[in-house]
Amino acid sequence: MQLIHNDTVLATLGELMNEAQIRHFLSMNEIDVPFEALTFRFEHEEALEYRRLSYLRESDPLYMEWQFDQTEAAKQAWLDKVAEIKARFPLPQTPVSED
C-alpha cells in the first residue's frame, strides 16, 4: 500500500494496516500530514485482502441480517456497504493488452 499526498508518494507499506496503525506510522516517522488528506494506492492482492477483511467485519453481518429479515431496507443496507468497501479499496487499473 502506498500513502499518497498531493500526488506524492510519502511511503510504501509492506503490510496491511488499519487507520490507527497508519496514524501511528505517520507520527513515528514525523510525517506531518493529516490522515484525512491521504489517498491510498493498493496492489491488486492488497486490495483484495482489505476487501475480504472488510466484508467479514462490515458487510457479512448485514447480509445475514437481510437473509433473516428479507426486507428491501436490509438488502439495500448490505448492497450499500459492499459498494462502500469496493470504493474504499479500489482494484488498480491494469493496462489492456492489444492482441
Secondary structure, 3 states (H helix, E strand, C coil): CEEEECCEEEEECCCCCCHHHHHHHHHHCCCCCCHHHCEEECCHHHHHHHHHHHHHHHHHHHHHHHHHHCCHHHHHHHHHHHHHHHHHCCCCCCCCCCC
